[in-house]
Amino acid sequence: DTGVSQNPRHKITKRGQNVTFRCDPISEHNRLYWYRQTLGQGPEFLTYFQNEAQLEKSRLLSDRFSAERPKGSFSTLEIQRTEQGDSAMYLCASSLHRGAGNTEAFFGQGTRLTVV
Amino acid sequence: AQSVTQLGSHVSVSEGALVLLRCNYSSSVPPYLFWYVQYPNQGLQLLLKYTTGATLVKGINGFEAEFKKSETSFHLTKPSAHMSDAAEYFCAVSRGGGGSNYKLTFGKGTLLTVNP
């Protein structure tokens, strides 16, 4: 297992364009999380899935943002009509939830988005 | 609601000196606590975590942290700094116990510089 994989690693886009990021979690992990990290800040929670169900969304996730995990495996995060304030590192993490407990969350290397 | 405060956005030590990175948390429920390390343009790597049991937790690369409920603290220490420890360190909290979903709330981070 190669861990959590995110693609692309870097994305530069013009303001107003749509972008989509992909996250492939560790294969047996049923929970998948998206975080956003801006320069000089810690990561901020955006949303998480258990299998294909999106269980929680942060108020940071405006209506321009949508995340999916259609088959309970990989996930995509789409940002429509990008704004310069969307420039950040987008981090994906996964964990295994079973019974009353979870394993720790393992993070991918992130996708750095720059909106020009 | 949960929050994390990391005291000192930048800590500088000499190689071989003690490393102490401070973290205080706020949580209305029993917390799980974590320290992550981030190297430039990389994702987050878990150093150590506290869930239940022993309050002194040992992690990778010689780091350890002690959960002090009375002080709501989870400070990270390493007896002797190495040049390779230079990185940004994040303290994080999640809801503990059976309701844990490993949704993490992070502090703003502490940048550790190690001087030769």
Interface residues (C-beta under 8 A of the other chain):
Chain A: V4 Q6 R31 Y33 Y35 G40 Q41 G42 P43 E44 F45 Y48 L55 E56 L91 A93 S95 H97 A100 G101 N102 E104 A105 F106 F107 G108 Q109 G110 R112
Chain B: V4 F34 Y36 N41 Q42 G43 L44 Q45 L46 K49 F90 A92 G97 G98 S100 N101 Y102 K103 L104 T105 F106 G107 K108 G109
